[in-house]
Amino acid sequence: MQFVYWLLCLGLAKALAVIPKDQVAKHVLKLYRSNRAPHGQSWMANNCKRLVGLFHQKSVAVKKLSAAAKAVERDQTLTEDERHFRVHTLEVFQKELNESEHLVYQAVHSLQRALQGDYKDVVNMKESSRQRLEALREAAIKEEQEYVELVAAEKHQQEALKIALTQNKTLSFLDELLEDVRKAADRLEEEIEEHAFNNNKEVVGVNVEAVLRVEEDEENGGKRKNKSKKREAEYDLGLSMLIDSQNNQYVLTKPRDSTMPRADHHFIKDLVSVVMLSLPCGWICTSVGLPPMFGYIMCGVLLGPSCLNSIKSMVQVETLGELGVFFTLFVVGLEFSPERLRKVWKTSVQGACYLSLLMVGSGLLWGQVLRIRTTQTVFISTCLSLSRDKEGDSDYSSVLLGILVMQDVQLGLFIAVMPTLIQAQSGDLDSARASHFLFGGLRVLYLLAQVVLSLAAVLLLCILFKSSIIGPFYKKLHNESKGTKEILVLGMAAFVFFMLTVTEFLGVSMELGCFLAGALLSTQGHMVTAEVMSCIEPIRDFLAIIFFASIGLHVFPTFVLYELTILLVLTLSLVIMKFVMAVAVLTAILPPGSRHIRWVVSAGLAQVSEFSFVLSSRARRAGIISREIYLLVLSVTTLSQLLAPVLWRVTTHVWVTRTERKTVT
């Protein structure tokens, strides 16, 4: 009770600040005795006297500060800068006194609100906690601003001392030159400073949160020796990490001082680790007959959160991997050749479409049984219907290649439709469906019409580029790049980025623009395609390694081990189902004289394509699929890279053996 009445005394202190201390103490003691408190009169009187005395001293100090500021403004012996500096310093100190008094009354108000609340009401406790959090955030902003002002005042004071010292001695020509450069640099820093914090803190939707600032030496548990604090701050620029209450980690993206060069050493170390570990992992997988892509994924698993947890700039690594997706789709577009599909175009189109429809149909059936949303089942089925490219020069290679190329076209169309699926998953569309089914259906039709119009605009633009721009553009690059490939590589990369920017502007995904860029260049002939491929393929391979390693960051071995039985059953069922579907479709569409190749072609179509990683990551980011479905798709796709090649080798060996026997007979 003593503590409570002392706080009530704080609440009355401001109103009674003009009353003498003894009267305030007597008034508090009267309140205290009215509640029949047996002890503590002297304690209460002393603390109230001290509190009121502090408030009185504060009022006197504020008046003196105001008078001192007015005296400085009237002092004509001071320069304008010196006068402004002194007044500013006095105002900062005055603001500090007022804020300290305000915090006392704010604490009293918070305690009063907490005592009046119901401890059984969680909502009331939550609201009180939110109000305290908002108050602390506002106080943190004010304190940060005061600290920045004090730092600026200290800097100004140091500059004034330097000016005073330089006036007492003769400067050399070099000193005068450096002084002019320093002043110009200060003006430049003031001009380019954006004041992002002050400009954005009042924006609607912007929240102030508490974060932890972790320096590199603190993160590693070590201590640096023989370094001053200023030297440490300069050394750690760009290396500090911020961690919020949700355990999200942030790194510096744009510094306040743009005149000082910085580097994200965390990202450099992460990139070095990925490249160095990808080599032995890919080498081992190639030695045992597995795709090197599986080794790159395992590299990400080893470096990711589930094992070594050595990747600090995970978002930056994944962002760099996105460039690998762009250039991979560009190479896919380069390999798209209508001339190679003329002989088997009918089989390719029918086979790819029938397989996709069968996969989507079976996915919808399983979705109804397992009660999965229709959007998720359609998306998962489309992802898993894609197959991985196979190389070969046998009789079956043209049919297999034709179906795979048509699947690449389907991939581009599906990527183009993905923004519509994302909008269809939004909350406003769900609420519209819940309120009126007809309105929801019309909204879906409207979104599909937008996609069709966007695709039509992209198609017209591609026809225009093919007829009048691509040829002269490439010839100019080819002529300028004689003796060096830099101009050609830069021109191709710029063309890819231009196309993805155009498609994104038209409301279609960027990935479709990369595919169309390669397809447009493939129309210029085999020589052009081969030259571009020789320049772009090394870049594509390096960035694709980063992409597959970033996929491995989200593959958790513990999850695979816990659900190994289920994952193996799902993977085997998927591979067998795709094989059976492919056999049935090829039996129906192949002519009787070519049906003997249906087994080996079906085995080639049974493996899941690496583009499933691309689509699933896009869907998870957009919220189309849940976390559990994303982990299942990643795990099943990864395991299929192990199981499907076995089926491919066995089927190919049997087919080659039978072919040789027929040739001998």
Legacy VTK file of the C-alpha trace (Angstrom):
# vtk DataFile Version 3.0
C-alpha trace
ASCII
DATASET POLYDATA
POINTS 665 float
0.000 0.000 0.000
2.876 2.358 0.654
4.007 2.074 -2.935
0.482 2.722 -4.248
0.056 5.891 -2.224
3.469 7.089 -3.227
2.402 6.772 -6.862
-0.845 8.616 -6.105
1.364 11.316 -4.725
3.095 11.472 -8.085
-0.244 11.988 -9.774
-0.994 14.988 -7.581
2.500 16.408 -7.700
2.130 18.501 -10.804
-1.062 20.146 -9.621
0.449 20.831 -6.216
3.875 21.929 -7.442
3.182 25.532 -6.464
2.166 24.562 -2.869
4.924 24.476 -0.228
6.506 21.108 0.470
5.183 20.815 4.038
1.577 21.338 2.935
1.949 18.660 0.226
3.358 16.235 2.766
0.539 16.952 5.227
-2.042 16.407 2.497
-0.539 13.043 1.545
-0.359 11.985 5.202
-4.020 12.861 5.606
-4.879 10.575 2.684
-2.626 7.918 4.136
-4.199 8.056 7.633
-7.709 8.006 6.182
-6.968 4.462 5.034
-5.744 3.599 8.540
-2.186 2.833 7.531
-0.251 2.160 10.732
3.311 2.870 9.553
5.338 4.800 7.005
4.407 8.460 7.679
8.016 9.618 7.604
8.792 7.576 4.492
5.813 9.066 2.653
6.580 12.603 3.700
10.253 12.412 2.740
9.625 10.950 -0.708
6.852 13.388 -1.526
9.035 16.308 -0.416
11.835 14.987 -2.636
9.529 14.543 -5.625
7.968 17.997 -5.368
11.408 19.460 -4.831
12.647 17.846 -8.031
9.699 19.210 -9.977
10.318 22.671 -8.545
14.021 22.471 -9.479
13.031 21.364 -12.959
10.733 24.395 -13.393
13.491 26.715 -12.239
16.009 25.065 -14.586
13.658 25.373 -17.559
13.169 29.065 -16.871
16.919 29.585 -16.614
17.487 27.707 -19.875
14.893 29.853 -21.641
16.542 32.997 -20.308
19.982 31.747 -21.365
18.709 30.990 -24.887
17.279 34.515 -25.186
20.575 35.979 -23.950
22.524 33.981 -26.559
20.208 35.221 -29.304
20.813 38.838 -28.235
24.599 38.358 -28.077
25.984 40.140 -31.155
29.591 39.039 -30.558
28.810 35.473 -31.622
28.659 34.295 -35.208
25.414 33.006 -36.645
26.575 29.374 -36.572
27.887 29.656 -33.004
24.664 31.307 -31.849
22.558 28.592 -33.495
24.704 25.879 -31.945
24.394 27.223 -28.399
20.643 27.778 -28.657
20.183 24.301 -30.072
22.169 22.763 -27.196
20.027 24.570 -24.617
16.823 23.470 -26.337
17.959 19.828 -26.340
18.656 19.971 -22.590
15.292 21.636 -21.954
13.533 18.949 -23.983
15.317 16.270 -21.948
13.959 17.741 -18.695
10.394 17.911 -20.018
10.533 14.353 -21.320
11.789 13.054 -17.969
8.857 14.690 -16.173
6.441 13.311 -18.752
7.741 9.788 -18.200
6.984 10.031 -14.477
3.328 10.904 -15.066
3.082 8.313 -17.817
4.256 5.630 -15.390
1.599 6.729 -12.850
-1.097 6.598 -15.519
-0.006 3.130 -16.648
-0.134 1.795 -13.082
-3.567 3.320 -12.536
-4.884 1.721 -15.716
-3.411 -1.653 -14.746
-4.991 -1.513 -11.253
-8.388 -0.697 -12.744
-8.221 -3.605 -15.201
-9.492 -7.134 -14.784
-6.652 -9.627 -14.532
-8.950 -12.361 -15.847
-9.708 -10.430 -19.044
-6.992 -11.345 -21.544
-8.275 -8.815 -24.082
-7.926 -5.973 -21.579
-4.421 -7.120 -20.639
-3.503 -7.322 -24.307
-4.780 -3.779 -24.913
-2.822 -2.471 -21.934
0.290 -4.211 -23.206
-0.245 -2.714 -26.654
-0.605 0.790 -25.218
2.585 0.392 -23.193
4.373 -0.901 -26.265
3.225 2.083 -28.327
4.358 4.445 -25.579
7.759 2.786 -25.448
8.083 2.998 -29.224
7.269 6.704 -29.216
9.745 7.240 -26.403
12.373 5.300 -28.337
11.835 7.491 -31.411
12.148 10.669 -29.366
15.259 9.407 -27.615
16.796 8.416 -30.939
16.108 11.862 -32.344
17.622 13.532 -29.287
20.703 11.338 -29.582
21.097 12.224 -33.260
20.761 15.901 -32.413
23.405 15.590 -29.694
25.750 13.824 -32.099
25.208 16.602 -34.629
25.828 19.201 -31.916
29.041 17.439 -30.893
30.192 17.373 -34.507
29.378 21.066 -34.859
31.314 21.839 -31.705
34.340 19.950 -32.983
34.152 21.844 -36.261
33.979 25.133 -34.382
37.110 24.196 -32.412
38.902 23.308 -35.631
37.953 26.646 -37.153
39.180 28.457 -34.049
42.502 26.614 -34.186
43.006 27.227 -37.889
42.419 30.925 -37.429
45.391 31.079 -35.066
47.889 29.523 -37.463
48.893 29.859 -41.092
47.618 27.075 -43.371
49.672 25.629 -46.167
48.306 25.283 -49.685
47.653 21.556 -49.153
45.797 22.211 -45.891
43.593 24.801 -47.579
42.860 22.390 -50.420
41.916 19.604 -48.008
39.755 22.023 -46.037
37.865 22.983 -49.204
37.403 19.309 -50.093
36.114 18.591 -46.577
33.549 21.366 -46.797
32.433 20.178 -50.239
32.080 16.611 -48.927
29.986 17.839 -45.993
27.691 19.725 -48.352
27.397 16.655 -50.575
26.495 14.450 -47.604
23.795 16.906 -46.523
22.364 17.109 -50.047
22.118 13.360 -50.697
20.783 12.485 -47.261
17.221 11.238 -47.737
15.910 11.484 -44.140
14.117 8.179 -44.740
13.350 7.660 -41.057
11.662 11.030 -40.514
9.834 10.860 -43.847
8.378 7.390 -43.270
7.637 7.250 -39.551
4.313 9.083 -39.996
3.195 7.060 -43.027
0.039 5.031 -42.508
0.834 1.371 -41.935
4.391 1.968 -40.713
5.085 0.366 -37.334
7.945 1.026 -34.965
9.436 -2.179 -33.584
12.184 -3.048 -31.162
15.196 -4.771 -32.734
18.481 -6.180 -31.541
21.681 -4.931 -33.161
24.241 -7.724 -33.295
27.800 -6.964 -34.307
29.964 -9.575 -35.989
32.272 -10.020 -33.005
29.322 -10.357 -30.602
27.688 -12.879 -32.895
30.805 -15.014 -32.926
31.292 -14.655 -29.189
34.707 -13.011 -29.568
36.273 -9.686 -28.632
38.385 -7.382 -30.724
41.506 -5.981 -29.144
43.527 -2.804 -29.706
40.678 -1.007 -31.465
38.865 2.120 -30.404
35.077 2.325 -30.479
35.173 4.647 -33.463
37.433 2.282 -35.362
35.131 -0.636 -34.531
32.115 1.298 -35.790
33.887 2.072 -39.070
35.024 -1.539 -39.413
31.567 -2.970 -38.801
29.693 -0.768 -41.240
27.506 -3.090 -43.257
28.207 -6.104 -41.028
25.743 -5.374 -38.235
22.630 -7.537 -38.133
19.220 -6.482 -36.819
16.869 -9.054 -35.283
13.235 -8.196 -34.521
10.851 -9.800 -32.050
9.667 -12.269 -34.726
13.249 -13.599 -35.159
13.565 -12.069 -38.634
17.127 -10.990 -39.407
18.005 -7.886 -41.437
21.165 -6.520 -43.001
22.028 -3.066 -44.303
20.651 -2.379 -47.798
21.145 1.364 -48.233
23.429 3.354 -45.893
22.813 6.881 -44.708
26.226 8.020 -45.939
26.385 7.109 -49.624
29.872 8.560 -49.975
31.441 5.630 -48.097
31.756 2.307 -49.985
30.453 -0.738 -48.152
30.226 -4.479 -48.766
28.020 -7.211 -47.343
30.723 -9.597 -46.169
28.119 -12.069 -44.903
26.815 -12.493 -48.447
30.340 -12.849 -49.856
31.174 -15.559 -47.323
27.898 -17.354 -48.028
28.515 -17.280 -51.777
32.052 -18.617 -51.311
30.740 -21.435 -49.101
28.063 -22.424 -51.615
30.468 -22.501 -54.563
33.204 -24.396 -52.728
30.863 -27.049 -51.321
28.885 -27.439 -54.568
31.961 -28.758 -56.365
32.523 -31.926 -54.256
28.776 -32.543 -53.895
28.164 -32.349 -57.642
31.307 -34.353 -58.331
30.220 -37.192 -56.034
26.726 -37.337 -57.541
28.142 -37.440 -61.066
30.529 -40.249 -60.054
27.700 -42.444 -58.737
25.460 -41.770 -61.730
23.113 -39.225 -60.129
22.258 -35.838 -61.641
24.652 -33.114 -60.381
21.576 -31.061 -59.533
20.960 -33.424 -56.603
24.445 -32.641 -55.304
23.803 -28.900 -55.446
20.593 -29.388 -53.465
22.514 -31.415 -50.881
25.031 -28.555 -50.679
22.204 -26.237 -49.661
20.953 -28.811 -47.161
24.384 -29.042 -45.517
24.829 -25.263 -45.311
21.213 -24.532 -44.381
19.385 -24.188 -41.063
18.956 -27.939 -40.661
22.713 -28.737 -40.555
25.593 -26.270 -40.299
23.380 -23.153 -40.373
26.269 -21.146 -41.823
24.230 -19.123 -44.345
23.590 -15.678 -42.894
22.305 -13.858 -46.001
19.717 -16.427 -47.035
17.478 -13.942 -48.837
20.415 -12.564 -50.827
21.477 -16.061 -51.901
17.929 -16.875 -52.998
17.706 -13.580 -54.879
20.875 -14.389 -56.799
19.411 -17.827 -57.516
16.428 -16.133 -59.156
18.768 -14.967 -61.905
19.576 -18.633 -62.480
15.868 -19.254 -63.133
15.748 -16.371 -65.603
18.741 -17.554 -67.615
17.605 -21.189 -67.463
14.288 -20.246 -69.040
16.156 -18.139 -71.577
18.204 -21.191 -72.595
14.998 -23.256 -72.744
13.620 -20.687 -75.161
16.824 -20.889 -77.236
16.383 -24.655 -77.504
12.789 -24.222 -78.666
13.002 -24.907 -82.386
9.799 -25.307 -84.444
11.835 -26.973 -87.195
12.770 -29.877 -84.928
9.088 -30.355 -84.021
7.678 -30.489 -87.530
8.009 -34.263 -87.856
6.493 -35.045 -84.458
4.449 -31.920 -83.733
1.156 -33.778 -83.648
2.453 -36.403 -81.248
4.173 -33.742 -79.121
1.146 -31.499 -78.739
-1.267 -34.330 -78.082
1.069 -36.160 -75.718
1.892 -33.100 -73.598
-1.752 -31.985 -73.381
-3.140 -35.446 -72.579
-0.519 -36.073 -69.904
-1.226 -32.730 -68.252
-4.971 -33.311 -68.312
-4.580 -36.784 -66.839
-2.310 -35.490 -64.075
-4.696 -32.639 -63.232
-7.684 -35.004 -63.285
-6.004 -37.516 -60.989
-4.868 -34.639 -58.751
-8.438 -33.394 -58.422
-9.617 -36.889 -57.465
-6.929 -37.199 -54.802
-7.727 -33.664 -53.651
-11.356 -34.604 -53.088
-10.324 -37.682 -51.126
-7.756 -35.827 -49.006
-9.868 -32.637 -48.794
-7.264 -30.356 -50.369
-8.263 -27.067 -51.950
-8.875 -27.148 -55.689
-6.326 -24.425 -56.394
-3.618 -26.352 -54.586
-4.416 -29.657 -56.296
-4.397 -28.081 -59.773
-1.113 -26.358 -59.045
0.562 -29.441 -57.573
-0.590 -31.634 -60.454
0.735 -29.159 -63.014
4.081 -28.939 -61.220
4.516 -32.694 -61.025
3.402 -33.264 -64.626
6.561 -31.608 -65.942
9.416 -33.936 -66.849
13.177 -33.543 -66.953
15.065 -33.228 -70.246
16.873 -36.276 -71.626
19.668 -36.345 -74.170
19.890 -38.971 -76.887
20.161 -39.653 -80.598
18.080 -42.830 -80.808
14.760 -43.373 -82.523
12.811 -42.351 -79.445
14.695 -39.081 -78.856
12.661 -37.002 -81.335
9.343 -38.013 -79.754
10.648 -37.531 -76.215
12.234 -34.197 -77.099
9.046 -33.003 -78.788
6.900 -33.760 -75.733
9.436 -32.124 -73.406
9.556 -28.981 -75.563
5.765 -28.745 -75.506
5.878 -29.120 -71.745
8.248 -26.160 -71.695
5.638 -24.174 -73.624
3.025 -25.248 -71.096
5.402 -24.121 -68.364
5.561 -20.646 -69.890
1.773 -20.433 -70.167
1.290 -21.666 -66.633
3.777 -19.111 -65.331
1.793 -16.468 -67.209
-1.410 -17.577 -65.453
0.215 -17.616 -61.998
-0.559 -13.932 -61.229
-4.230 -14.743 -61.827
-4.042 -17.653 -59.401
-2.423 -15.377 -56.843
-5.249 -12.863 -57.177
-7.785 -15.679 -57.031
-6.306 -16.684 -53.668
-6.602 -13.167 -52.222
-8.910 -12.477 -49.363
-11.127 -10.031 -51.229
-11.975 -12.682 -53.805
-12.798 -15.203 -51.073
-15.093 -12.743 -49.377
-16.745 -11.997 -52.707
-17.382 -15.672 -53.257
-18.781 -16.046 -49.780
-21.208 -13.132 -50.285
-22.230 -13.832 -53.838
-21.178 -16.795 -55.958
-22.044 -15.075 -59.233
-19.847 -12.098 -58.427
-16.949 -14.419 -57.638
-17.353 -16.224 -60.960
-17.439 -12.959 -62.854
-14.285 -11.858 -61.062
-12.471 -15.019 -62.159
-13.614 -14.494 -65.747
-12.410 -10.900 -65.567
-8.977 -12.010 -64.371
-8.748 -14.628 -67.131
-9.728 -12.012 -69.702
-6.909 -9.815 -68.421
-4.458 -12.686 -68.882
-5.680 -13.330 -72.429
-5.341 -9.654 -73.361
-1.892 -9.476 -71.810
-0.757 -12.578 -73.685
-2.168 -11.145 -76.926
-0.218 -7.927 -76.362
2.955 -9.901 -75.637
2.420 -11.992 -78.783
1.987 -8.905 -80.977
5.098 -7.395 -79.451
7.079 -10.582 -80.172
5.898 -10.567 -83.806
7.044 -6.949 -84.127
10.441 -7.737 -82.602
10.935 -10.764 -84.827
10.129 -8.917 -88.024
12.104 -5.710 -87.532
14.278 -5.593 -84.404
15.887 -8.933 -83.489
17.873 -9.376 -86.718
19.492 -5.906 -86.859
20.036 -5.934 -83.094
21.964 -9.195 -83.174
23.982 -8.207 -86.243
25.040 -5.004 -84.506
26.087 -6.935 -81.389
27.942 -9.500 -83.486
29.887 -6.842 -85.341
30.775 -4.956 -82.171
31.849 -8.099 -80.307
34.594 -9.227 -82.705
37.669 -10.093 -80.682
35.762 -9.967 -77.381
32.507 -11.465 -76.166
31.750 -8.837 -73.557
29.415 -6.795 -75.757
27.554 -9.904 -76.914
27.071 -11.224 -73.378
25.979 -7.808 -72.138
23.588 -7.385 -75.064
21.955 -10.781 -74.511
21.579 -10.163 -70.783
20.101 -6.730 -71.456
17.636 -8.247 -73.938
16.552 -10.857 -71.385
16.010 -8.210 -68.732
14.177 -5.984 -71.210
11.742 -8.777 -72.094
11.070 -9.709 -68.482
10.443 -6.025 -67.687
7.968 -5.776 -70.568
6.050 -8.894 -69.557
5.923 -7.784 -65.931
4.620 -4.374 -67.001
1.869 -6.081 -69.039
0.768 -8.090 -66.012
2.450 -11.349 -67.038
5.215 -13.041 -65.054
8.862 -12.188 -65.660
9.745 -15.833 -66.328
7.620 -15.860 -69.485
9.582 -12.862 -70.771
12.857 -14.763 -70.350
11.462 -17.746 -72.252
10.190 -15.521 -75.068
13.555 -13.767 -75.309
15.239 -17.102 -76.019
12.483 -18.177 -78.422
12.848 -14.952 -80.428
16.596 -15.432 -80.781
16.121 -19.072 -81.810
14.246 -17.879 -84.924
17.485 -16.361 -86.267
18.981 -19.729 -87.123
21.216 -22.414 -85.678
24.423 -20.375 -85.973
23.006 -17.531 -83.888
21.619 -19.947 -81.316
24.942 -21.770 -80.977
26.907 -18.541 -80.538
24.523 -17.139 -77.949
24.423 -20.471 -76.137
28.220 -20.604 -75.889
28.229 -17.190 -74.199
25.234 -17.542 -71.901
25.494 -21.197 -70.867
28.406 -20.742 -68.399
26.551 -17.907 -66.699
23.389 -19.993 -66.632
25.222 -22.963 -65.103
26.794 -20.903 -62.325
23.550 -19.147 -61.389
21.592 -22.423 -61.625
23.973 -23.942 -59.063
23.136 -21.072 -56.709
19.422 -21.629 -57.329
19.486 -25.354 -56.560
21.604 -24.692 -53.475
19.009 -22.144 -52.323
16.319 -24.811 -52.785
18.341 -27.083 -50.514
18.140 -24.443 -47.793
14.444 -25.332 -47.457
14.875 -29.112 -47.506
15.093 -30.502 -43.982
16.606 -33.974 -43.493
14.759 -34.414 -40.202
11.450 -33.908 -41.995
12.469 -36.412 -44.674
13.530 -38.976 -42.042
10.384 -38.556 -39.960
8.139 -38.905 -43.007
10.416 -41.183 -45.049
7.842 -43.943 -45.461
5.152 -41.565 -46.663
7.552 -39.735 -48.961
8.855 -42.953 -50.524
5.317 -44.189 -51.108
4.306 -40.866 -52.661
7.416 -40.721 -54.849
7.070 -44.321 -56.069
3.370 -43.813 -56.704
4.076 -40.629 -58.636
6.822 -42.163 -60.795
4.771 -45.288 -61.538
1.620 -43.260 -62.216
3.420 -40.971 -64.652
4.984 -43.975 -66.357
1.623 -45.764 -66.740
-0.107 -42.613 -67.970
2.618 -41.981 -70.517
2.428 -45.573 -71.781
-1.343 -45.296 -72.179
-1.170 -41.936 -73.977
1.666 -42.984 -76.311
-0.119 -46.230 -77.125
-3.131 -44.185 -78.206
-1.371 -41.488 -80.255
1.686 -43.245 -81.742
1.355 -44.977 -85.112
1.543 -48.792 -84.996
5.060 -48.851 -86.424
6.447 -46.649 -83.628
4.710 -48.073 -80.589
7.772 -50.100 -79.621
9.417 -46.902 -78.297
6.575 -46.069 -75.919
8.251 -47.826 -72.969
11.516 -45.923 -73.091
9.794 -42.602 -73.821
7.451 -43.180 -70.875
10.429 -43.882 -68.635
11.928 -40.562 -69.710
8.687 -38.762 -68.852
8.392 -40.370 -65.400
10.940 -38.107 -63.721
9.817 -34.760 -62.255
11.381 -31.674 -63.802
13.569 -29.257 -61.884
11.104 -26.533 -62.846
8.833 -27.942 -60.148
11.185 -26.231 -57.709
10.614 -22.947 -59.520
6.832 -23.207 -59.568
6.522 -24.469 -56.001
8.735 -21.686 -54.632
6.633 -19.099 -56.489
3.440 -20.630 -55.161
4.705 -20.793 -51.581
5.824 -17.177 -51.749
2.435 -16.101 -53.092
0.495 -18.176 -50.548
-1.110 -20.497 -53.110
0.160 -23.604 -51.335
0.697 -24.178 -47.641
3.967 -24.849 -45.861
3.233 -28.576 -45.567
2.415 -28.939 -49.277
5.580 -27.020 -50.185
7.775 -29.314 -48.101
6.089 -32.370 -49.638
6.610 -31.097 -53.190
10.278 -30.320 -52.515
10.893 -33.707 -50.897
9.039 -35.720 -53.551
10.768 -33.860 -56.390
14.163 -34.418 -54.761
13.540 -38.129 -54.195
12.313 -38.528 -57.757
15.757 -37.383 -58.893
17.039 -40.592 -57.249
14.337 -43.098 -58.215
13.354 -42.077 -61.742
16.890 -42.432 -63.204
16.876 -46.072 -62.071
13.693 -46.703 -64.054
15.197 -44.826 -66.997
18.388 -46.916 -67.022
16.549 -50.222 -66.688
14.060 -49.393 -69.432
16.753 -48.024 -71.740
18.928 -51.108 -71.201
16.027 -53.444 -71.979
15.068 -51.432 -75.045
18.655 -51.353 -76.371
19.045 -55.101 -75.787
15.848 -55.899 -77.663
16.854 -53.580 -80.501
20.236 -55.273 -80.836
18.628 -58.721 -80.888
16.252 -57.654 -83.639
19.153 -56.239 -85.619
21.128 -59.488 -85.298
18.166 -61.622 -86.304
LINES 1 666
665 0 1 2 3 4 5 6 7 8 9 10 11 12 13 14 15 16 17 18 19 20 21 22 23 24 25 26 27 28 29 30 31 32 33 34 35 36 37 38 39 40 41 42 43 44 45 46 47 48 49 50 51 52 53 54 55 56 57 58 59 60 61 62 63 64 65 66 67 68 69 70 71 72 73 74 75 76 77 78 79 80 81 82 83 84 85 86 87 88 89 90 91 92 93 94 95 96 97 98 99 100 101 102 103 104 105 106 107 108 109 110 111 112 113 114 115 116 117 118 119 120 121 122 123 124 125 126 127 128 129 130 131 132 133 134 135 136 137 138 139 140 141 142 143 144 145 146 147 148 149 150 151 152 153 154 155 156 157 158 159 160 161 162 163 164 165 166 167 168 169 170 171 172 173 174 175 176 177 178 179 180 181 182 183 184 185 186 187 188 189 190 191 192 193 194 195 196 197 198 199 200 201 202 203 204 205 206 207 208 209 210 211 212 213 214 215 216 217 218 219 220 221 222 223 224 225 226 227 228 229 230 231 232 233 234 235 236 237 238 239 240 241 242 243 244 245 246 247 248 249 250 251 252 253 254 255 256 257 258 259 260 261 262 263 264 265 266 267 268 269 270 271 272 273 274 275 276 277 278 279 280 281 282 283 284 285 286 287 288 289 290 291 292 293 294 295 296 297 298 299 300 301 302 303 304 305 306 307 308 309 310 311 312 313 314 315 316 317 318 319 320 321 322 323 324 325 326 327 328 329 330 331 332 333 334 335 336 337 338 339 340 341 342 343 344 345 346 347 348 349 350 351 352 353 354 355 356 357 358 359 360 361 362 363 364 365 366 367 368 369 370 371 372 373 374 375 376 377 378 379 380 381 382 383 384 385 386 387 388 389 390 391 392 393 394 395 396 397 398 399 400 401 402 403 404 405 406 407 408 409 410 411 412 413 414 415 416 417 418 419 420 421 422 423 424 425 426 427 428 429 430 431 432 433 434 435 436 437 438 439 440 441 442 443 444 445 446 447 448 449 450 451 452 453 454 455 456 457 458 459 460 461 462 463 464 465 466 467 468 469 470 471 472 473 474 475 476 477 478 479 480 481 482 483 484 485 486 487 488 489 490 491 492 493 494 495 496 497 498 499 500 501 502 503 504 505 506 507 508 509 510 511 512 513 514 515 516 517 518 519 520 521 522 523 524 525 526 527 528 529 530 531 532 533 534 535 536 537 538 539 540 541 542 543 544 545 546 547 548 549 550 551 552 553 554 555 556 557 558 559 560 561 562 563 564 565 566 567 568 569 570 571 572 573 574 575 576 577 578 579 580 581 582 583 584 585 586 587 588 589 590 591 592 593 594 595 596 597 598 599 600 601 602 603 604 605 606 607 608 609 610 611 612 613 614 615 616 617 618 619 620 621 622 623 624 625 626 627 628 629 630 631 632 633 634 635 636 637 638 639 640 641 642 643 644 645 646 647 648 649 650 651 652 653 654 655 656 657 658 659 660 661 662 663 664
